[in-house]
């Protein structure tokens, strides 16, 4: 009898524990290579906060900015291999894996937010398929403002970049440096101020946002608003981690992700003008004319577009055809 009573008590205790176990929140880590002061990371925090609200606390996402959990160029692989459940990375940084990741860094293909949005839509199906094959699901993308040229010294033409050290962060910027006769130096954004201070880099292409957020104006005087392309950051989730959620929770994540994407695109466009004005206030020479430099970069862009198509093949051509037909 004592044995039966003990067994019944144990069973009752187990039964009482089941709801508590079922209600235990899922916890995800979200690494980013960018600082807490960037609009991209602030949008990630908004996403994490809204997911917690929408899920009633059943899914809690902890943000790890500033490459504090993984370096920027390690994040995609970390999500892919399940080292972290979710992460943010710049798509074009993975273009060496597959050229499709770099479609938004073809110089002068899409130079406005409207065109970048059309390119985003045209490339989504191919990107979804590519990421799915790697065990990931795309949640949303957010673009940086247009990539423009920062330089320690005046630049009137591409020839002025010859022999200089040019920061590269993806295959496209590496190729631009090579075609300009500069030496490409791979530097992540978080490391760029130090690289400038030590003379490792003379010039680089990046957004107005990065110039303000990383205080690049303290070491670089000239800004040329060539607006060559609008690179997108992608937020991706490990497929197994996503599939482990129940359907209502999955739907909550997708709904908040869609809202975070729309919010990020809007904020990026709104802030671009603010950032440009701030660079001027901080003492930078902001050149928005320089037709010769833009014209020479467009020629470089045409060459790189042909090179990209050779690498991307039929899938890449289908993306460009879809973009140009919209």
HUJO-V370492 format. One record per residue. NEAR is the number of other C-alpha atoms within 12 Angstrom. Layout:
near = (NEAR & NEAR)
This chain:
near = (7 & 8 & 9 & 10 & 11 & 12 & 13 & 14 & 14 & 14 & 14 & 13 & 14 & 14 & 14 & 13 & 14 & 13 & 12 & 12 & 13 & 14 & 14 & 15 & 20 & 26 & 24 & 29 & 33 & 40 & 42 & 43 & 35 & 41 & 32 & 24 & 20 & 32 & 35 & 43 & 35 & 26 & 38 & 46 & 32 & 26 & 39 & 35 & 24 & 27 & 34 & 25 & 19 & 24 & 30 & 19 & 20 & 26 & 33 & 28 & 31 & 26 & 35 & 30 & 32 & 28 & 27 & 20 & 26 & 28 & 27 & 36 & 32 & 26 & 41 & 43 & 30 & 30 & 39 & 30 & 21 & 25 & 23 & 34 & 38 & 46 & 50 & 51 & 46 & 38 & 44 & 35 & 39 & 33 & 32 & 22 & 20 & 26 & 36 & 41 & 40 & 41 & 51 & 54 & 46 & 44 & 41 & 33 & 37 & 34 & 31 & 28 & 31 & 20 & 24 & 38 & 32 & 25 & 40 & 39 & 25 & 29 & 33 & 33 & 21 & 29 & 37 & 28 & 18 & 26 & 31 & 22 & 15 & 25 & 27 & 34 & 37 & 39 & 37 & 40 & 43 & 42 & 47 & 46 & 43 & 40 & 37 & 39 & 47 & 40 & 37 & 30 & 24 & 25 & 31 & 23 & 21 & 32 & 20 & 23 & 33 & 21 & 19 & 27 & 32 & 39 & 39 & 34 & 37 & 38 & 34 & 41 & 41 & 30 & 33 & 41 & 37 & 26 & 25 & 29 & 19 & 27 & 26 & 32 & 31 & 27 & 30 & 31 & 37 & 30 & 28 & 37 & 29 & 19 & 26 & 31 & 18 & 12 & 19 & 24 & 36 & 38 & 45 & 49 & 47 & 40 & 39 & 43 & 39 & 39 & 44 & 35 & 31 & 30 & 29 & 41 & 33 & 25 & 30 & 35 & 29 & 32 & 43 & 43 & 36 & 38 & 39 & 40 & 40 & 46 & 48 & 40 & 42 & 44 & 42 & 45 & 45 & 36 & 27 & 24 & 28 & 33 & 19 & 18 & 26 & 18 & 13 & 18 & 27 & 27 & 19 & 28 & 39 & 28 & 21 & 29 & 34 & 23 & 25 & 34 & 31 & 22 & 25 & 36 & 34 & 24 & 26 & 38 & 29 & 20 & 27 & 33 & 20 & 20 & 35 & 34 & 22 & 25 & 35 & 25 & 16 & 22 & 20 & 31 & 27 & 31 & 27 & 20 & 16 & 23 & 18 & 18 & 29 & 28 & 20 & 25 & 38 & 26 & 23 & 28 & 32 & 20 & 22 & 32 & 31 & 21 & 23 & 34 & 25 & 17 & 22 & 27 & 18 & 16 & 27 & 34 & 25 & 22 & 32 & 33 & 17 & 20 & 25 & 18 & 13 & 16)
